[in-house]
Every structure is written in structure tokens, then in C-alpha cells.
């Protein structure tokens, strides 16, 4: 579990501002689940989704997300991981592959988190930010994510990563505006499960 508690370049829970916020959010919480709920709802509700609000700058590091109060789903998941890891709760990064439109190509990755709860094991939460048609909640053991998997090429990717995927970091670090990121959203190639001759 150590890798899901570690701080790093993008999940910088050891940054003084992140550490202070993590401590403040946990203050008065009587259980692990209350700490998770407080951190989750703060990132979901108080950190604005970059595209929903058309806010620059593009953020990636947890401390930058906190300082600017905005981030894409990926960046928000970095901040949530940093806050929870600071509070001793193992937290990883997860991704879905979703259609950018209503259905069909193009596709992109969507970033969310998995946390390890003593009572439930690994459990996914999605702090991208609610809006009409999106109602993500923390209500273990039931998962209530932002987006369902609908199209044939969409996926719930099963991996729980300790660090952001390189293509996610590249998109957030390469482009300087929210619009540029929106035009170059990261994606991943699906590996076919069909054998030759199928």
C-alpha cells in the first residue's frame, strides 16, 4: 500500500498548502469515512472543473489545483489523492475511456480515484464536479460515479495507478489553455481480446 500513500511531483501532499488543507478538512472527523467524505466533497464542490467554468490556468500538480481553485478531472483527482494520502488513506488514480460527445469517436480518458477503505476495500469516487446530468456521490459500498459506460468502445479501465498516466501529464503540462486541452484530450488504445482468426 505504500505506493498509494506516497507523495510525488504531481501528488504533492507534502506541500505546505495541501498539508494544511488536508489537516483542516480532517479536523473534527470521527472516522476514516468522514475524512474521505470531507475531502471528496471539497474537491468535487469547491474546486471548479476547468471546462465547465472555462477557467485557466491549466493545472496538474495538486498544490496548483488548490492554489488556483480549478482543474480538469485529472488534476482534481491529483488533489484528492494528495489530501487523502496526507491523512493516511491509500488513494490511487483510475480512468474511464469515454466518448467526447454523446456516443462514438472521438474518445478520451476521464480521471477519477480509487480509495482503500478498511470496511469495503477498493472503492471508486469521482470528484470531477456535479452539474445537470452528473451526480457523483460518496456512498460506500455503492459507487456513484459521474458517468456511466454506454458505448461499445467505452471502458471502465480496471487499473489503480499510484501516479498519473504519462499521456495525462503530457496534456496538462503541454497546453497552456483550457481550450487547447479540450482539443487534445488524452486517450488510450484498447487492447483487443480477440485472437487471430476470430
C-alpha positions in Angstrom: 0.0 0.0 0.0 3.0 2.3 0.4 2.9 3.5 -3.2 -0.7 4.6 -2.7 0.4 6.8 0.3 3.5 8.3 -1.3 3.9 12.0 -2.3 5.4 12.9 -5.6 5.7 15.7 -8.2 2.0 15.8 -9.1 0.5 14.4 -5.9 2.4 16.7 -3.6 0.6 16.2 -0.4 3.7 17.3 1.4 3.3 20.9 0.0 2.5 23.2 3.0 -0.8 24.5 1.5 -2.0 21.0 0.7 -1.0 19.6 4.1 -2.7 22.5 5.8 -5.9 22.0 3.8 -5.8 18.2 4.4 -5.5 18.8 8.2 -8.3 21.3 8.2 -10.7 19.0 6.3 -10.0 16.1 8.7 -10.4 18.2 11.8 -13.4 17.0 13.8 -14.0 13.9 11.7 -14.7 10.8 13.8 -13.9 8.1 11.2 -12.0 7.3 8.1 -15.2 7.6 6.0 -15.9 11.1 7.4 -12.4 12.2 6.4 -12.9 10.8 2.9 -16.3 12.5 2.6 -15.0 15.8 3.7 -12.0 15.7 1.3 -14.1 14.4 -1.6 -16.9 17.0 -1.3 -14.3 19.8 -1.0 -12.6 18.8 -4.3 -15.9 18.0 -6.0 -17.7 21.2 -5.0 -15.1 23.9 -4.2 -12.6 23.2 -7.0 -14.1 24.2 -10.2 -13.9 21.9 -13.3 -11.8 23.8 -15.8 -14.0 23.1 -18.8 -17.4 23.6 -17.0 -16.3 27.1 -15.9 -13.8 27.8 -18.8 -11.1 28.7 -16.3 -7.4 29.0 -16.9 -4.7 28.2 -15.9 -4.3 24.6 -16.8 -3.3 22.8 -13.5 -1.7 19.4 -12.9 0.1 19.4 -9.5 -2.2 19.1 -6.5 -0.8 22.2 -5.0 -1.5 24.2 -8.2 -5.1 22.9 -8.3 -5.6 24.0 -4.7 -4.0 27.4 -5.3 -5.9 28.3 -8.4 -9.2 26.5 -7.4 -9.6 24.9 -10.8 -8.6 21.7 -12.7 -9.7 19.2 -15.2 -11.0 15.9 -13.8 -7.4 14.5 -13.9 -6.0 17.4 -11.9 -8.8 17.3 -9.4 -8.1 13.6 -8.9 -4.4 14.5 -8.2 -5.5 16.9 -5.4 -8.0 14.5 -3.9 -5.2 11.8 -3.8 -2.8 14.2 -2.1 -5.4 15.3 0.5 -6.3 11.7 1.3 -2.8 10.3 1.3 -1.8 13.1 3.7 -4.5 11.8 6.0 -3.2 8.2 5.7 -5.8 6.8 3.4 -4.4 4.8 0.5 -5.6 6.5 -2.8 -4.9 5.7 -6.4 -5.8 7.1 -9.8 -8.3 5.4 -12.1 -9.5 6.2 -15.6 -12.5 5.6 -17.8 -12.5 5.8 -21.5 -15.5 7.8 -22.6 -16.9 9.3 -25.8 -16.2 13.0 -26.1 -19.7 13.5 -27.5 -22.8 11.6 -26.8 -21.6 8.4 -28.4 -18.9 7.1 -30.8 -15.5 8.6 -31.5 -13.5 10.6 -30.6 -12.8 9.1 -27.2 -10.9 10.4 -24.2 -9.8 9.4 -20.8 -11.7 10.6 -17.7 -9.8 10.7 -14.4 -11.1 9.6 -11.0 -9.9 8.0 -7.8 -9.9 4.7 -6.0 -9.5 4.7 -2.2 -8.9 1.8 0.1 -11.5 1.7 2.9 -10.9 -0.7 5.8 -14.6 -1.8 5.7 -15.0 -2.1 1.9 -11.7 -2.5 0.2 -11.0 -0.5 -3.0 -13.8 1.9 -3.8 -14.0 4.4 -6.6 -15.0 8.1 -6.2 -15.3 10.8 -8.9 -14.7 14.4 -7.8 -15.0 15.9 -11.3 -17.8 18.2 -10.1 -21.5 17.8 -10.4 -23.8 19.6 -12.9 -27.1 18.8 -14.5 -26.9 15.2 -15.5 -23.9 14.5 -13.3 -24.4 13.4 -9.7 -21.3 11.8 -8.2 -21.6 10.9 -4.5 -19.6 9.1 -1.8 -21.9 6.4 -0.5 -20.0 3.2 0.1 -20.3 0.4 -0.7 -22.3 1.6 -3.7 -20.3 3.5 -6.3 -21.9 6.7 -7.7 -19.6 7.9 -10.4 -20.1 10.9 -12.7 -20.5 8.9 -16.0 -21.9 5.5 -16.9 -20.3 3.4 -19.6 -22.6 3.4 -22.6 -20.9 3.0 -25.9 -19.1 -0.2 -27.2 -15.7 1.5 -27.2 -16.1 3.0 -23.7 -14.5 1.3 -20.8 -14.1 1.2 -17.0 -10.3 0.7 -17.0 -9.6 -1.7 -14.1 -6.1 -0.5 -13.1 -5.4 1.5 -10.0 -2.4 3.7 -10.6 -0.2 5.2 -8.0 0.8 8.0 -10.4 -0.9 9.8 -13.3 -0.6 8.3 -16.7 2.1 9.9 -18.9 -0.4 11.0 -21.6 -2.5 12.8 -18.9 0.5 14.6 -17.5 1.6 15.5 -21.1 -1.7 17.0 -22.0 -1.9 19.1 -18.8 1.7 20.3 -19.0 2.0 20.8 -22.8 -1.0 23.1 -23.3 -1.4 26.5 -21.7 -5.2 27.0 -22.1 -8.3 25.0 -21.1 -9.4 25.2 -24.7 -6.2 23.7 -26.0 -6.5 20.8 -23.6 -10.1 20.3 -24.7 -8.9 20.0 -28.3 -6.2 17.5 -27.3 -7.7 15.3 -24.6 -5.7 12.2 -23.7 -6.9 8.8 -24.9 -5.6 5.2 -24.6 -5.6 2.5 -27.2 -7.8 -0.5 -26.2 -6.1 -3.9 -26.5 -8.2 -6.3 -28.4 -9.2 -9.5 -26.6 -9.9 -11.3 -29.9 -7.4 -13.9 -31.1 -6.2 -14.2 -34.6 -8.8 -15.9 -36.8 -11.8 -14.8 -34.7 
